[in-house]
Amino acid sequence: MECSAKGVKALHRVSTGESVGRPERELGTDCPSVAPPPSAKGCNSLELEVARTLLFTRPVAHDYSIALCVALVGLCGFGALGDGFQRSIDTGATRGTGAAAQAGSPASVGRQAALAGVAGRLASSGGEATKLIKGLALRFPESAVGRMVSDGSYFKLDDFLAAHVRGARYHDAVHSAEVSSLAYDLARRRGLANADAQFLSEVGLVHDFDPARAAGSSPRVAATLGQMDDIAAHMGWDTRHRAMAEALIQRTMYPFAGAEVEKYESLVRALPAEDAAFVLREGPVLSEYADKGGNYMLRRFRTTFDKVRGLVREIDPTGKLTPRDLDTGAFLRAIGRPPAFLEDVGVAERVTGSADAVLGIGRDMLERIAPDLVHRLETNEGLFNTIVGTKPSAP
């Protein structure tokens, strides 16, 4: 996903016509999902803001604010406990809810055996990114991430980490692994064949592949597409799958408008009819849910907030932009809503004469097949609105 300061701020404001506010009673049910703070050095400003918000902005009778804040403040003093709890969630050490767990599609015996010892090695493995990626491999063993970790498919893990900008905190190796994992999971939940799900997972793994990207900058879709010879060789794609992957990666462009839509349409037009229909249907799902929503569907608020702070630095290295300026709550509220797919409808109608390929992939589909992911997404939306705040609407 590629970002620009002007485009991001504009789309975050206008991509939904609905109110971004969350009813107080819904926020009350969301709040118990706040993850404990990991710092053993006491509460930071964000954690104190969480406590202040929950204690003083709503009547106690409406939710469990007092109990949560007591737990929150207590965990500030026992950071190691909070750290362990957060890591168990974010590394997937808790019981998985991925495709292999829910859709009854067990991984191969060999891959399961290769991954069996990963959980025990998480605490001793080097680097938080490595831990998180191995956690995703445990949770989604048949995804491209699971295959990469278990048997070295596509990349050695160290090489995969090295292909991403050091110090990045949003568009980093973990983000690519999250997109890959969720692409596989959603495909299997929707009934796609395992081979198709794995292909989409492979595309997600390399959708931001750009080893030459400067530190502190956003991914460049054009740069990724310019390296398709190398990427296709790593992924083992034939000419057909490479052409489909190029179109799918182009669809992850954000903002997706103007010349970027035209380029996507030209790539789709060059495909055989069956492959074009696949890309027209799966491209929006990959971009909208796995790429834009993946972090917010898979992680707790504290982790997602840290990611957003990293995104702010990518968009505006000068430091003038703040997390509140991004209006992340509105961004999350807009995911999967009709405006997100307007360009897809237009491309489908121009290429095939029908928008049938794009129908049925809206938010209601996501709510039906993945209520657990939607709950996490809406929890994070509510907390961003309440704790980080929203930008005032234009008069």
Backbone hydrogen bonds, N-H to C=O, Kabsch-Sander energy under -0.5 kcal/mol:
donor,donor_aa,acceptor,acceptor_aa,energy
2,E,252,T,-0.5
8,V,4,S,-3.0
9,K,5,A,-2.1
10,A,6,K,-2.1
11,L,7,G,-2.7
12,H,8,V,-2.5
13,R,9,K,-1.2
14,V,10,A,-2.1
15,S,11,L,-2.0
26,E,23,P,-0.6
27,L,23,P,-2.2
28,G,24,E,-1.9
29,T,25,R,-1.2
30,D,26,E,-1.8
31,C,27,L,-2.1
33,S,30,D,-2.5
34,V,31,C,-2.1
42,G,39,S,-0.5
42,G,76,C,-0.7
48,L,44,N,-2.3
49,E,45,S,-2.1
50,V,46,L,-2.3
51,A,47,E,-2.3
52,R,48,L,-2.9
53,T,49,E,-2.8
54,L,50,V,-2.6
55,L,51,A,-2.3
56,F,52,R,-2.6
57,T,53,T,-1.7
62,H,59,P,-1.6
63,D,60,V,-1.4
68,L,64,Y,-2.6
69,C,65,S,-2.8
70,V,66,I,-2.6
71,A,67,A,-2.1
72,L,68,L,-2.9
73,V,69,C,-3.2
74,G,70,V,-2.4
75,L,71,A,-2.5
76,C,72,L,-1.4
77,G,73,V,-0.8
77,G,74,G,-0.9
78,F,75,L,-0.6
81,L,78,F,-0.8
82,G,78,F,-1.7
83,D,79,G,-3.1
84,G,80,A,-2.4
85,F,81,L,-2.2
86,Q,82,G,-2.8
87,R,83,D,-2.7
88,S,84,G,-2.1
89,I,85,F,-1.5
90,D,86,Q,-2.8
91,T,87,R,-2.4
92,G,89,I,-0.9
93,A,88,S,-1.0
94,T,88,S,-1.4
101,A,98,G,-0.5
102,Q,98,G,-2.7
103,A,99,A,-2.7
105,S,99,A,-0.7
112,Q,108,S,-2.6
113,A,109,V,-2.3
114,A,110,G,-2.1
115,L,111,R,-2.0
116,A,112,Q,-1.0
117,G,113,A,-0.5
118,V,115,L,-1.7
119,A,115,L,-0.6
121,R,117,G,-0.8
121,R,118,V,-1.0
122,L,118,V,-0.8
122,L,119,A,-0.9
125,S,121,R,-1.5
131,K,127,G,-1.8
132,L,128,E,-2.5
133,I,129,A,-2.5
134,K,130,T,-2.4
135,G,131,K,-2.1
136,L,132,L,-2.0
137,A,133,I,-2.0
138,L,134,K,-1.9
139,R,135,G,-1.9
140,F,136,L,-2.6
143,S,140,F,-1.6
146,G,140,F,-0.7
147,R,143,S,-2.3
148,M,144,A,-2.5
149,V,145,V,-2.4
150,S,146,G,-2.4
151,D,147,R,-2.3
152,G,148,M,-1.2
153,S,147,R,-1.4
155,F,153,S,-2.7
160,F,156,K,-2.3
161,L,157,L,-2.4
162,A,158,D,-2.2
163,A,159,D,-1.2
164,H,161,L,-1.5
168,A,165,V,-1.4
172,D,170,Y,-1.9
176,S,172,D,-2.0
177,A,173,A,-2.2
178,E,174,V,-2.6
179,V,175,H,-2.7
180,S,176,S,-2.2
181,S,177,A,-2.5
182,L,178,E,-2.8
183,A,179,V,-2.3
184,Y,180,S,-1.8
185,D,181,S,-2.5
186,L,182,L,-2.9
187,A,183,A,-1.8
188,R,184,Y,-2.3
189,R,185,D,-2.4
190,R,186,L,-1.6
191,G,188,R,-1.3
192,L,187,A,-2.6
197,A,193,A,-2.5
198,Q,194,N,-2.7
199,F,195,A,-2.0
200,L,196,D,-2.3
201,S,197,A,-2.1
202,E,198,Q,-2.3
203,V,199,F,-2.3
204,G,200,L,-2.3
205,L,201,S,-1.7
206,V,202,E,-1.2
206,V,203,V,-0.6
207,H,203,V,-0.6
207,H,204,G,-0.6
209,F,206,V,-1.8
210,D,163,A,-0.7
213,R,210,D,-2.2
217,S,214,A,-1.6
221,V,219,P,-0.5
224,T,220,R,-2.1
225,L,221,V,-2.7
226,G,222,A,-1.6
227,Q,224,T,-1.7
228,M,225,L,-1.3
231,I,227,Q,-2.5
232,A,228,M,-3.0
233,A,229,D,-1.6
234,H,230,D,-2.1
235,M,231,I,-2.6
236,G,232,A,-1.5
237,W,232,A,-1.7
242,R,238,D,-2.3
243,A,239,T,-2.0
244,M,240,R,-1.9
245,A,241,H,-2.5
246,E,242,R,-2.3
247,A,243,A,-1.6
248,L,244,M,-2.4
249,I,245,A,-2.8
250,Q,246,E,-2.2
251,R,247,A,-1.7
252,T,248,L,-0.6
252,T,249,I,-1.3
253,M,250,Q,-1.6
254,Y,2,E,-0.5
257,A,255,P,-0.9
260,E,257,A,-1.7
261,V,258,G,-0.7
262,E,258,G,-1.8
263,K,259,A,-2.3
264,Y,260,E,-1.9
265,E,261,V,-2.8
266,S,262,E,-2.1
267,L,263,K,-2.0
268,V,264,Y,-2.3
269,R,265,E,-2.6
270,A,266,S,-1.1
271,L,268,V,-1.7
276,A,272,P,-2.9
277,A,273,A,-2.3
278,F,274,E,-1.7
279,V,275,D,-2.4
280,L,276,A,-2.8
281,R,277,A,-1.6
282,E,278,F,-3.1
283,G,279,V,-2.8
285,V,281,R,-0.7
286,L,282,E,-2.8
287,S,283,G,-2.5
288,E,284,P,-2.9
289,Y,285,V,-1.8
290,A,285,V,-1.5
291,D,286,L,-2.3
292,K,287,S,-2.4
294,G,290,A,-0.5
297,M,293,G,-1.4
297,M,294,G,-0.7
298,L,294,G,-1.8
299,R,295,N,-1.5
304,T,300,R,-2.3
305,F,301,F,-3.1
306,D,302,R,-1.7
307,K,303,T,-1.9
308,V,304,T,-2.4
309,R,305,F,-2.1
310,G,306,D,-1.6
311,L,307,K,-2.2
312,V,308,V,-2.5
313,R,309,R,-1.5
314,E,310,G,-1.6
315,I,311,L,-2.5
316,D,312,V,-2.7
319,G,316,D,-1.6
325,D,322,T,-0.9
326,L,322,T,-0.8
326,L,323,P,-0.7
327,D,323,P,-0.6
327,D,324,R,-1.0
328,T,323,P,-0.5
330,A,327,D,-0.6
331,F,327,D,-1.8
332,L,328,T,-2.7
333,R,329,G,-2.2
334,A,330,A,-1.5
335,I,331,F,-0.6
335,I,332,L,-0.8
337,R,334,A,-2.1
340,A,337,R,-1.9
341,F,338,P,-1.9
342,L,339,P,-1.0
345,V,341,F,-2.3
346,G,342,L,-2.0
347,V,343,E,-2.5
348,A,344,D,-2.6
349,E,345,V,-2.4
350,R,346,G,-2.1
351,V,347,V,-2.5
352,T,348,A,-2.7
353,G,348,A,-0.7
353,G,349,E,-1.1
354,S,348,A,-0.9
358,V,355,A,-1.6
359,L,355,A,-1.0
359,L,356,D,-0.6
361,I,358,V,-0.9
363,R,336,G,-1.9
365,M,362,G,-0.9
366,L,362,G,-1.5
367,E,363,R,-2.7
368,R,364,D,-1.6
369,I,365,M,-2.3
370,A,366,L,-2.4
374,V,370,A,-2.2
375,H,371,P,-2.3
376,R,372,D,-1.7
377,L,373,L,-2.4
378,E,374,V,-2.9
379,T,375,H,-2.4
380,N,376,R,-2.4
381,E,377,L,-2.2
382,G,378,E,-2.5
383,L,379,T,-2.1
384,F,380,N,-2.5
385,N,381,E,-2.2
386,T,382,G,-2.2
387,I,383,L,-2.9
388,V,383,L,-0.8
388,V,384,F,-0.7
389,G,384,F,-1.9
